[in-house]
Amino acid sequence: MSETEPSAESSDAKQCVFQMQIVVGALCSGVFTFFIVSTFMPAAKPPMPTPVLTFVALGLAVMAFVTRAVLTSILDKAAFKRAAQLPAEQRLGQLLVAYRTRTILGAAMLEGAAFFSLIAWMLERQSYSILTAGVLLSALIAGMPTRAKLNTWLAAADRAANPAAEKAVNW
């Protein structure tokens, strides 16, 4: 780490990670709570013969994963570019705002697709719907922010700000 590289060990970074853990944890608990409700709620009518909502839920899940990857990549590049133009003492604050934004947007995409999958499960009782919701919830939990993940992200920001330093190290 360079001496000007932002670190997840600062109190601001620790607070950011804690706040994002609360937000992502709340999103996860919302999906899990709706899973419990949708599982124990009796079906109002017999399931539809063609599980249209299940197919839509599967497509939405794929789109959520792809969109999340693309959007967070775009947000990261823009944030790294903006932060590289700032003085070192202002860089961490700007990067933490960007980290919060990317975390919330990425988690919200997965949460929305999980909720739709659970609605499809509630209405059609197709196992693919509940499996899709489980995969989305697992991805949401796996994306839980940690200081190590923030440190990795901040190191990527530092490499983007100092590409010459990376080239000098690579033989």
C-alpha positions in Angstrom: 0.0 0.0 0.0 1.2 3.4 -0.8 1.2 6.0 1.9 -1.6 8.0 0.2 -3.7 4.9 -0.5 -7.1 5.0 1.3 -7.6 2.2 3.8 -10.6 0.4 5.3 -8.9 0.7 8.7 -9.9 4.3 9.1 -12.9 5.1 11.4 -14.9 6.5 8.4 -14.3 3.3 6.5 -15.3 1.1 9.4 -18.4 3.1 9.9 -19.3 2.8 6.2 -18.9 -1.0 6.3 -21.0 -1.2 9.4 -23.7 0.9 7.8 -23.7 -1.1 4.6 -23.9 -4.3 6.6 -27.0 -3.0 8.3 -28.5 -2.0 4.9 -27.7 -5.3 3.2 -28.7 -7.3 6.3 -32.1 -5.5 6.3 -32.6 -6.3 2.6 -31.8 -10.0 3.3 -34.1 -10.1 6.3 -36.9 -8.6 4.2 -36.5 -11.3 1.5 -36.3 -14.0 4.2 -39.4 -12.7 6.0 -41.3 -12.6 2.7 -40.1 -16.2 2.0 -41.7 -17.3 5.3 -44.9 -15.5 4.6 -45.2 -16.8 1.1 -44.5 -20.3 2.1 -47.1 -20.5 4.8 -49.7 -18.5 3.0 -52.2 -20.9 1.4 -52.7 -20.6 -2.3 -55.9 -18.7 -3.1 -56.6 -20.8 -6.2 -55.0 -23.7 -8.1 -51.7 -22.9 -9.8 -51.8 -21.8 -13.4 -51.0 -24.6 -15.9 -48.2 -22.7 -17.5 -45.9 -21.1 -15.0 -45.5 -17.8 -16.8 -44.4 -15.9 -13.7 -41.8 -18.5 -12.9 -40.3 -18.1 -16.3 -40.4 -14.3 -15.9 -38.7 -14.6 -12.5 -35.9 -16.7 -14.0 -35.3 -14.2 -16.7 -35.5 -11.3 -14.2 -32.9 -13.0 -12.0 -30.5 -13.4 -14.9 -31.1 -9.8 -15.9 -30.5 -8.7 -12.2 -27.1 -10.5 -12.1 -26.0 -9.1 -15.4 -27.2 -5.6 -14.7 -25.7 -5.6 -11.3 -22.3 -6.6 -12.7 -22.4 -4.0 -15.5 -23.8 -1.2 -13.4 -21.3 -1.6 -10.5 -18.5 -1.8 -13.0 -19.6 1.5 -14.6 -20.1 3.1 -11.2 -16.6 1.9 -10.1 -14.9 3.3 -13.2 -16.6 6.7 -12.7 -15.8 6.8 -9.0 -12.2 5.8 -9.5 -11.8 8.5 -12.2 -13.3 11.2 -10.0 -11.3 10.1 -7.0 -8.0 10.1 -8.9 -8.5 13.9 -9.6 -8.9 14.7 -5.9 -6.2 15.4 -3.3 -5.3 12.4 -1.3 -7.0 13.6 1.9 -10.3 14.0 0.1 -10.1 10.7 -1.8 -11.3 8.3 0.9 -14.5 10.3 1.6 -15.4 10.3 -2.1 -14.7 6.7 -2.5 -16.8 5.7 0.5 -19.8 7.6 -1.0 -19.3 5.6 -4.2 -18.9 2.3 -2.3 -22.2 3.0 -0.5 -24.0 3.8 -3.8 -22.7 0.7 -5.6 -23.5 -1.6 -2.6 -27.1 -0.3 -2.3 -27.8 -0.4 -6.0 -26.3 -3.9 -6.5 -28.1 -5.3 -3.5 -31.4 -3.7 -4.4 -31.4 -5.3 -7.8 -31.0 -8.8 -6.3 -33.6 -8.0 -3.7 -36.2 -6.9 -6.3 -35.6 -10.1 -8.4 -35.8 -12.2 -5.2 -39.1 -10.6 -4.2 -40.5 -11.2 -7.7 -39.4 -14.9 -7.5 -41.2 -15.2 -4.2 -44.4 -13.7 -5.6 -44.2 -16.2 -8.5 -43.7 -19.0 -5.8 -46.7 -17.7 -3.9 -48.9 -17.7 -6.9 -47.7 -20.7 -8.9 -45.9 -23.0 -6.4 -43.2 -23.9 -8.8 -39.9 -25.1 -7.3 -37.9 -23.1 -9.8 -39.3 -19.9 -8.3 -38.2 -20.7 -4.8 -34.8 -22.0 -6.0 -34.3 -18.8 -7.9 -35.2 -16.7 -4.8 -32.7 -18.8 -2.8 -29.9 -18.2 -5.3 -30.6 -14.5 -5.3 -30.7 -14.4 -1.4 -27.4 -16.3 -1.3 -25.9 -13.8 -3.7 -27.2 -11.0 -1.5 -25.6 -12.6 1.6 -22.4 -13.3 -0.3 -22.2 -9.6 -1.3 -22.3 -8.5 2.4 -19.8 -5.7 2.8 -16.7 -6.5 4.9 -13.5 -4.5 5.6 -11.6 -6.9 3.5 -13.9 -6.4 0.5 -13.7 -2.6 1.0 -9.8 -2.8 1.2 -9.8 -4.8 -2.0 -12.1 -2.2 -3.7 -10.0 0.7 -2.3 -6.8 -1.0 -3.6 -8.4 -1.2 -7.1 -9.2 2.5 -6.8 -5.6 3.2 -5.9 -4.3 1.2 -8.9 -6.7 3.1 -11.2 -5.4 6.4 -9.8 -1.8 5.3 -10.2 -1.5 3.1 -13.2 2.2 3.9 -13.6 3.0 2.4 -10.2 1.3 -0.9 -11.2 3.2 -1.1 -14.4 6.5 -0.5 -12.6 5.9 -3.5 -10.3 4.8 -5.9 -13.0 7.8 -7.4 -14.6 
